[in-house]
Each structure stands twice: as C-alpha cells, then as structure tokens.
Amino acid sequence: MDYFLDKFIRQLRINKVKKHIPRSSVVCDIGCGKDFYFLKKISNLIKLGIGFDEEVSDYRDEKYGLKKQKISDKILLENESCDIVTMTAVLEHLILPQEILNESFRVLKNGGELILTTPTPISKPILNFLAFKLKLIDKKEIGDHKRYFNSRDIKIMLLKSGFREENIKSSFFEFFFNNFIVAKK
C-alpha cells in the first residue's frame, strides 16, 4: 500500500540528495526499491544508474542496470566503478551496515561520494506513532528498522570504511529526524 505521507517524505529525501548528483555520473543506488524511483527521478542527470534491491527484477538497458540482490555484505560491482553511491532510508534496515559502507567505499572512484540519509534516534517514537497508532506510514517498513543512527555513529563507521574525517559532512533535515551524510572518497 502506498501511503501519502511516505511518498511526501520520499520526495523530501530525493530533493535533498538530487542536489549532490553531478551531471553524467554513474550512480549506484543501494536499496533502490522495486520501482527504482530515485534513479528514474535523476535520469536526466546521470550517465548510468545501477540499482540493487531484493524487490527489483534484474534489468539492463543503456540507462539502468538493476540487480535483484539482498543488501547484506557485498555489492556486485568492480572496484572504483561509480561516481556516486546513494542509500536513502536504507542503512537503518541493514543487519550489516558496516559491511555495506565498506563496499560503498570500495566501488567509489577516487573523488566519488557516498550520499546517505537515515533516521535519527529521536525519530523512532514519532515514526512508531505514525505507523502503528495513526497508520499514516507503512508499518512494515518501520517495523523492519534494525537501528537508528546518530551522526557520530555513522561517522565512526565511515572512518572504519576508509573515508577521511575531513571528507565527511553531516547535517540534519526534516526537523532533525533524519541524518544527511555526504562522504567523499
């Protein structure tokens, strides 16, 4: 079921991330979703969009490469093959977030950027209330959250992945309910 509030929040994330996508770039979207919505929304900017998700069907044409894959500990791409890696509202669903951050670093070209959004710990009671009490957002999605991250925890994981501290920029959006991180390789 598509909830209006989920669509609205997704669009806010897209608008935030889209500003950081350089023209003619190769973008890997981890957790792209069955409709690879973000990649479609930035199609006029990118050279190639590569999406990974367990709900997407394998597909390839000149603009998109989609791979049905559980997001666990491996990204099936060559080293240094992407200009940008995005994860919008994905990290909180992962059992092995450190491994995927390591893989993101591996597939990024030198100078490439990882762009991610993830809910902050203060968003948990609000999201639970919206999903389970008011039924305004998808309770399956919220119930699947494994962890809520503060920016310090994400920064520590990014440093372990190989990113340098001076190349990690973090901020908040949506009233401090979401982290927005850009890490340059």
C-alpha positions as CSV (number, residue, x, y, z in Angstrom):
1,M,0.0,0.0,0.0
2,D,1.3,3.5,-0.9
3,Y,0.8,5.9,1.9
4,F,0.6,9.6,1.0
5,L,3.0,10.6,3.9
6,D,5.6,8.0,2.8
7,K,5.5,9.5,-0.7
8,F,5.9,13.0,0.6
9,I,8.8,12.1,2.9
10,R,10.5,10.1,0.0
11,Q,10.2,13.2,-2.2
12,L,11.9,15.4,0.5
13,R,14.8,12.9,0.6
14,I,15.1,12.9,-3.2
15,N,15.1,16.7,-3.3
16,K,17.9,16.8,-0.7
17,V,20.0,14.1,-2.4
18,K,19.4,15.2,-6.0
19,K,21.3,18.5,-5.5
20,H,24.5,16.5,-5.0
21,I,24.3,14.4,-8.1
22,P,26.8,15.6,-10.8
23,R,25.8,15.5,-14.4
24,S,26.8,12.5,-16.5
25,S,27.7,10.5,-13.4
26,V,27.5,6.7,-12.7
27,V,25.2,6.3,-9.7
28,C,24.8,3.2,-7.6
29,D,21.6,3.3,-5.6
30,I,21.7,0.7,-2.8
31,G,18.2,-0.3,-1.8
32,C,16.7,1.2,-4.9
33,G,13.2,-0.3,-4.3
34,K,11.2,-2.3,-6.7
35,D,10.3,0.7,-8.8
36,F,13.9,2.3,-8.7
37,Y,12.1,5.6,-8.2
38,F,15.2,7.7,-7.3
39,L,17.1,6.6,-10.3
40,K,14.2,7.5,-12.5
41,K,13.9,10.9,-10.9
42,I,17.5,11.7,-11.6
43,S,17.7,10.0,-15.1
44,N,18.2,13.4,-16.8
45,L,21.4,14.0,-14.7
46,I,23.1,10.6,-14.9
47,K,25.0,8.6,-17.5
48,L,24.1,5.3,-15.8
49,G,22.0,4.3,-12.8
50,I,22.8,1.0,-11.1
51,G,20.3,-0.2,-8.5
52,F,20.4,-3.0,-6.0
53,D,17.4,-4.3,-4.1
54,E,15.8,-7.7,-3.2
55,E,12.5,-6.4,-4.6
56,V,13.7,-5.3,-8.0
57,S,13.8,-7.5,-11.1
58,D,17.1,-7.9,-13.0
59,Y,17.1,-5.5,-15.9
60,R,19.7,-3.8,-18.1
61,D,19.5,-1.1,-20.8
62,E,21.7,1.9,-21.8
63,K,20.5,4.0,-18.8
64,Y,19.8,1.5,-16.0
65,G,21.3,-1.7,-14.6
66,L,19.1,-3.3,-11.9
67,K,20.1,-6.3,-9.8
68,K,17.9,-8.4,-7.6
69,Q,20.1,-8.8,-4.5
70,K,19.7,-8.9,-0.8
71,I,21.6,-6.0,0.7
72,S,23.9,-7.7,3.1
73,D,27.7,-7.6,2.7
74,K,28.6,-7.4,-0.9
75,I,27.9,-5.0,-3.9
76,L,28.4,-6.8,-7.2
77,L,30.4,-4.1,-8.9
78,E,34.0,-3.6,-9.8
79,N,36.3,-1.6,-7.6
80,E,36.2,2.2,-8.3
81,S,33.3,1.9,-10.8
82,C,30.9,4.6,-9.5
83,D,31.0,8.3,-9.2
84,I,28.2,8.3,-6.6
85,V,26.7,5.7,-4.2
86,T,23.4,6.6,-2.6
87,M,21.5,5.0,0.2
88,T,18.3,6.8,1.1
89,A,16.5,5.4,4.1
90,V,18.4,2.1,3.8
91,L,21.1,1.9,6.5
92,E,18.5,1.5,9.3
93,H,17.2,-1.7,7.6
94,L,20.6,-3.4,7.4
95,I,21.9,-6.2,9.6
96,L,25.4,-5.5,8.5
97,P,25.6,-1.7,7.9
98,Q,29.4,-1.6,8.3
99,E,30.0,-4.1,5.5
100,I,27.8,-2.1,3.1
101,L,29.6,1.1,3.9
102,N,32.9,-0.8,3.3
103,E,31.6,-1.9,0.0
104,S,30.4,1.6,-0.9
105,F,33.9,2.9,-0.3
106,R,35.3,0.1,-2.5
107,V,33.1,0.8,-5.5
108,L,33.5,4.6,-5.4
109,K,36.0,6.2,-7.7
110,N,38.6,8.4,-6.1
111,G,36.8,11.7,-5.6
112,G,33.4,10.0,-5.7
113,E,30.8,10.5,-3.0
114,L,28.6,8.4,-0.8
115,I,25.3,10.2,0.0
116,L,23.0,8.7,2.6
117,T,20.0,9.5,4.6
118,T,18.9,7.6,7.7
119,P,16.5,8.4,10.6
120,T,18.0,9.7,13.8
121,P,17.2,8.1,17.2
122,I,14.8,10.9,18.1
123,S,12.6,9.9,15.1
124,K,11.9,6.4,16.4
125,P,8.9,7.3,18.7
126,I,7.4,9.6,16.0
127,L,7.8,7.0,13.3
128,N,6.3,4.3,15.5
129,F,3.4,6.5,16.4
130,L,2.8,7.5,12.7
131,A,3.0,3.8,11.6
132,F,1.4,1.8,14.4
133,K,-1.1,4.2,16.0
134,L,-2.1,6.6,13.3
135,K,-1.4,4.2,10.4
136,L,-0.2,7.1,8.2
137,I,3.1,5.4,7.1
138,D,4.0,1.9,6.2
139,K,4.3,-0.2,9.5
140,K,6.1,-3.0,7.7
141,E,8.9,-0.5,6.7
142,I,9.1,1.0,10.2
143,G,9.0,-2.4,11.9
144,D,11.9,-3.5,9.8
145,H,14.2,-0.9,11.2
146,K,17.2,-2.6,12.9
147,R,18.8,0.5,14.4
148,Y,18.6,4.3,14.5
149,F,21.9,6.2,14.0
150,N,23.2,9.4,15.3
151,S,25.7,11.2,13.1
152,R,28.6,10.4,15.4
153,D,28.0,6.6,14.9
154,I,27.8,7.0,11.2
155,K,31.0,9.0,11.1
156,I,32.8,6.2,13.1
157,M,31.6,3.6,10.6
158,L,32.6,5.7,7.6
159,L,36.1,6.2,9.1
160,K,36.4,2.4,9.5
161,S,35.4,2.1,5.8
162,G,38.3,4.2,4.7
163,F,36.7,7.7,4.4
164,R,38.8,10.5,5.9
165,E,37.3,12.7,8.6
166,E,37.8,15.9,6.7
167,N,35.8,14.5,3.8
168,I,32.7,13.6,5.8
169,K,29.9,16.2,6.0
170,S,26.9,15.6,8.1
171,S,23.7,17.6,8.7
172,F,20.0,17.1,9.5
173,F,16.8,17.6,7.7
174,E,13.1,17.0,8.3
175,F,13.2,18.7,11.8
176,F,16.3,16.8,12.9
177,F,14.5,13.4,12.3
178,N,17.0,12.4,9.5
179,N,20.7,12.4,9.1
180,F,22.1,13.6,5.8
181,I,25.7,12.5,5.2
182,V,28.0,13.1,2.2
183,A,31.4,11.3,2.4
184,K,33.9,11.9,-0.3
185,K,36.5,9.2,-1.1
